[in-house]
């Protein structure tokens, strides 16, 4: 997966069957599906793959316990089925995670157990484990630092967990193996029409500054919170359909909340659930649901959101935390589909929405990470109809994602040839210079931020450590790609500007 090769192929294709705008979970899933059906497929992403919402999740592959409480059984059943498929198709990026719901009144154990056993029942053959009611002693064995005073017991259930931005990168890698052309840092500037129908688009390569025009039989808008901006390129008078909602997560050291189980707090002051989840040697705490007006590529956590999470976590923990213990804080925007008369974003549907505009533009938005594959299938089915493409069956239900052996073999061979490639980006983390070289040669990494935020997860795991590693990463990248000292300095400065939003001062 090489950028120069991708650009070469771009210019050798007269017309594309499917052009996808947006390189997050849904867009990448759509590119994989379309290419695997044999359609000539191009994906364009204005920043890096997964730069937006898709790298900022709670890292859960789940059916959505809360959606069951809201009565959305259809969404839960679909998500549980897709959860099972994802765990099977990407076993190197996913695993089963036990969760405990602590109960502080005797009846809560049985009340929540009924709902969670329904969750099991709906998962059917895709079940990950049986829900159990636990006594106080067993609950404390699972959650050693949960507040024990008045603890009645707990409920054990199982869900999935994954590394979101790594899955984005490996979806791109898999799509490229199916002959899709994928380009990051390419921003769509204009949609082109003939007789009211979309026939192509123009975009600018933000690395070289070159503008390209491409022809397309169908165009898919999979831009998440930026959905409305593409809809308005198609029709300047189009009303907005997305209500953005911000959710943040705090990352703390593992000893703050020891144990292998995650904790799910079933109800907070605003009616949300709150999670404390072990992840990559740390613990994630989140999330919030804050309506926002401004849509940004790099949304900023609000102090009130940070306070909210800390206060709620401390109610359930025997080891209260402070802001000083937060290693990283990150914010993401949910592309919730607007519903008239509902101003509470926590109550807006997480189901996905598909729209075909009069021009033929196919828009897929809403939804959640777990159901990305089904969203992609729906998008390609409709793009094929719009583009009058030969009908093909969706092949992604059982398609393996990524190739961990390919990476392992490449990085091992580089280290054997030159032990300098075994050097670590930072001594406290396993990522090596060989991993960096692989990201540059096979994963379309372009910037220091690409490496530290999404090819590795250093920025999300410990933002201060990531800042410390940035000069070394920039130096190694420059050596691999032939960049000069000025490029290194600009990259470090640019990364530091982004990283400051991940650090609580």
Secondary structure, DSSP 4 states (H G I P E B T S, - for coil): --HHHHHHHHHT-SEESEEEE--SHHHHHHHHHHHHTT--EEEE-SSSTT-SGGGSS--EE---HHHHHTT-HHHHHHHHHHHHHHHHHTTTTEEEEEEEEEESSHHHHHHHHHHHHHHHHHHGGG--S--EEEEHHHHHHHSTTB--TT--EEEEEEEEEE-HHHHHHHHHHHHHHTT-EEESSEEEEEEEEETTEEEEEEEEETTT--EEEEEES-EEE--GGGHHHHHHHH-TTPPP-EEEEEEEEEEEEGGGG-SS-EEEE---TTS--EEEEEETTEEEEE---EE-S---TT----HHHHHHHHHHHHHHBSS---GGGEEEEEEEEEEEEP-TT---GGGS--SEEEEE-TT--EEEEE--GGGHHHHHHHHHHHHHHHTTPPP----GGG-----HHHHHHHHHHHHHH-GGGG-BSSTTS--BHHHHHHHHHHS---SHHIIIIIIS-HHHH-HHHHHHHHHHHHHHHHHHHT--HHHHHHHHHHHHHHHGGGS--
